[in-house]
Amino acid sequence: MKVDDFTPVASGRGRSAVRIVSKDEYADGVYVLDVDHMPVGCGTWPAWWTTTLNGWPKGGEIDIIEGSNAWPGENSDAWKATFPSSGPNRTAAFLQTDQDTASLHTIPSCNVEQEGTQTGFQASRGCDANLNNNQGCGVELGNATWGSSWNANNGGYYVLHRDFSKCVPPSRS
């Protein structure tokens, strides 16, 4: 699966997006995504997520990859096409991040109380989709977990282990 590469330069609206939706529903399990190359640059939105069919956010959403609208890597072809060769727009402040934040978005009162066995940094503990611009309870996964750095490392794997038996509903007082 890849974007149109028959046209050397996208024009007008740009290239068409690719979206895959499962016909089946899955619950507990191990989900694996093998990504050789991830799109980067302003206007791209590489994403891989799970959600309930109806009733969002009540059923929750897990964003494993959510890299919306990142700036291209400095001095890449996309960077050179986007920014002038010099001037205030060519500063480190405009570089894309090379870190993914995996997030869980849910209803109010859902919080992450402990970090468990995760390998990333717990950036936020409140999962309420209505707070903090829908940030959710996110885990920063570290350098080279998406974008230009991911591609420079020839890609890799994202793995999600989802186990509903570990879910504990909020207590009712």
C-alpha positions in Angstrom: 0.0 0.0 0.0 1.4 3.4 -0.9 0.4 6.8 -2.2 0.3 7.6 -5.9 3.9 7.9 -7.1 3.1 8.0 -10.9 2.7 11.8 -10.8 6.1 13.3 -10.0 4.7 16.4 -8.3 1.3 16.6 -6.7 -0.8 19.6 -7.7 -4.1 21.2 -6.7 -5.6 19.3 -3.9 -2.6 16.9 -3.6 -2.6 13.2 -3.5 -5.5 11.0 -2.5 -5.5 9.5 0.9 -5.5 5.8 1.7 -7.8 4.5 4.5 -8.4 0.9 5.4 -11.3 -0.2 7.6 -11.7 -3.7 8.9 -15.0 -5.5 8.0 -14.6 -7.6 11.2 -14.5 -6.5 14.8 -11.7 -7.5 17.1 -11.3 -7.3 20.8 -8.4 -8.9 22.8 -5.3 -9.6 20.8 -1.9 -8.6 19.5 -1.9 -6.2 16.6 1.2 -5.7 14.5 1.9 -3.1 11.8 5.1 -3.4 9.7 5.9 0.0 8.2 8.9 0.4 5.8 8.3 4.1 5.0 5.9 6.7 6.6 4.7 9.8 4.8 6.2 13.0 6.2 5.6 16.7 5.5 3.1 19.4 5.9 -0.4 18.1 5.3 0.4 14.4 5.8 -1.3 12.4 8.5 0.1 8.9 9.0 -2.2 7.2 11.5 -3.1 3.8 12.9 -5.8 3.6 15.5 -8.6 1.5 16.8 -12.1 2.7 17.9 -15.6 1.4 18.5 -18.0 1.3 15.6 -20.6 3.6 17.3 -20.7 5.9 20.3 -17.3 7.5 20.3 -15.8 8.3 22.7 -17.7 6.1 25.1 -16.1 2.9 23.7 -12.7 4.5 23.6 -10.1 5.1 20.9 -6.5 4.0 20.9 -4.1 6.0 18.7 -1.0 4.0 18.1 0.3 6.3 15.3 -1.1 9.8 15.0 1.4 12.1 13.2 -0.8 14.9 11.8 0.6 17.8 9.7 4.3 17.4 10.6 6.9 19.6 9.0 9.3 17.8 6.6 12.8 17.0 7.8 15.2 19.8 7.3 16.9 19.9 3.9 14.7 17.1 2.6 13.2 17.6 -0.9 9.8 18.4 0.8 11.5 20.9 3.1 13.2 22.7 0.1 9.8 22.8 -1.7 8.1 24.2 1.4 10.5 26.7 2.7 12.9 29.3 1.2 16.6 28.7 1.2 17.1 31.3 3.9 15.1 33.5 6.2 13.1 33.2 9.5 11.1 30.1 8.3 14.3 28.0 8.1 14.9 27.6 11.8 14.9 24.5 14.1 11.6 25.7 15.6 9.9 24.5 12.4 11.4 21.0 12.3 9.1 18.1 12.7 9.2 16.0 15.8 10.4 12.4 15.3 8.4 11.1 18.2 5.0 9.5 18.2 2.6 9.9 21.2 0.3 6.9 21.5 -3.0 8.0 23.2 -6.2 6.6 24.7 -9.3 8.8 24.3 -12.3 7.9 26.4 -15.2 9.4 28.5 -14.8 11.6 31.6 -13.4 10.0 34.7 -11.1 7.6 32.9 -7.5 8.0 34.0 -4.3 6.1 33.9 -3.3 5.4 37.5 -0.1 3.5 36.9 2.3 3.1 34.0 2.6 -0.7 34.1 5.1 -2.2 31.7 5.1 0.5 29.0 8.5 1.7 27.6 7.5 5.3 26.9 7.0 8.4 29.0 3.5 9.0 30.4 2.8 12.5 29.0 -0.7 12.8 30.4 -2.9 10.7 32.7 -6.4 12.0 31.9 -8.0 10.2 29.0 -11.2 12.3 28.7 -11.6 13.2 25.0 -13.3 16.5 25.9 -10.2 17.9 27.8 -6.9 19.3 26.6 -7.9 19.5 22.9 -8.6 15.8 22.9 -5.0 14.9 24.0 -6.1 11.8 25.8 -3.7 9.9 28.1 -0.7 9.8 26.0 2.6 8.0 26.1 5.6 9.5 24.3 7.4 6.7 22.6 10.8 8.3 22.2 13.0 9.4 19.3 12.7 7.8 15.9 9.3 6.4 16.4 7.8 8.0 13.3 8.5 10.4 10.5 11.9 11.2 9.0 13.9 9.4 11.6 11.7 6.3 11.3 12.3 6.3 7.5 16.0 6.9 8.0 16.1 3.7 10.1 14.3 1.7 7.2 11.1 1.6 9.2 10.1 -1.0 11.8 7.1 -2.4 13.7 4.4 -1.1 15.9 2.8 -3.6 18.2 -0.3 -3.2 20.4 -1.4 -5.8 22.9 -5.0 -5.2 23.9 -6.4 -7.1 26.8 -9.9 -6.1 28.0 -9.6 -8.4 31.0 -7.3 -5.8 32.5 -9.8 -3.0 32.1 -11.3 -1.9 35.4 -14.4 0.4 35.1 -14.4 3.5 37.3 -15.8 3.0 40.7 -19.2 4.6 41.4 -19.4 6.4 44.7 
